[in-house]
Every structure is written in structure tokens, then in C-alpha cells.
Amino acid sequence: MGENVRARVVIDGRVQGVAYRFETQYAAERIGVNGWVRNRPDGTVQALFEGERARVEEMIAWCRRGPALARVTTVDVSWEDYCGDLSDFRILR
């Protein structure tokens, strides 16, 4: 098993109203990371991913593409200390 990590990600562009959160949840479950995703009032999407480094990095790479209707312009990643307090992946409202 690889090193466990935690990453907070903010995605900007056309990312609201294009099923970004739902597709992120689907991708996270498929890839095998825990965390959450939510829309922010400024039009960006924020996510928190936790798990094995390779899987979290794969999830971040997915965020740079997003779902078919999204147009991602930037993805800002902040690495944090791994906590292990997340047991699934959720959409926050």
C-alpha cells in the first residue's frame, strides 16, 4: 500500500450546472478515495480527497478534465495532513 494523503481542491471554470459534483462522486467511488465535493457561492467547486497518494493524484487529474460539459480553467491543490476521518465520498449542499 502507498502513502495516505489528503488534498483540498478548488476547481474553476464552467463547473456548476454541468453535473460536476455528481460526476466527481462517481469518479471518487470508482477510483477509491474518500471525501466530499460542494459548489461554492463564487461559482467554483471545492473538493476534499483522502486516500492513497496514487489514487488522490488520479482524482486530481480527473478534476482537471471534469465531466463532458465542464470547461475547467484552473485547479488549485492544497496538500494537508492525512486525517483518516472520512469513510465515504459525499456531495455536500
Residue, then its C-alpha position, 0 to 999 in steps of 0.5 A: m500500500g502507498e502513502n495516505v494523503r489528503a488534498r483540498v481542491v478548488i476547481d474553476g471554470r464552467v463547473q456548476g450546472v454541468a453535473y460536476r459534483f455528481e460526476t466527481q462522486y462517481a469518479a471518487e467511488r470508482i477510483g477509491v478515495n474518500g471525501w466530499v465535493r460542494n459548489r461554492p457561492d463564487g461559482t467554483v467547486q471545492a473538493l476534499f480527497e483522502g486516500e492513497r497518494a496514487r489514487v488522490e493524484e488520479m482524482i486530481a487529474w480527473c478534476r482537471r478534465g471534469p465531466a463532458l460539459a465542464r470547461v475547467t480553467t484552473v485547479d488549485v491543490s492544497w496538500e494537508d495532513y492525512c486525517g483518516d476521518l472520512s469513510d465515504f465520498r459525499i456531495l455536500r449542499 
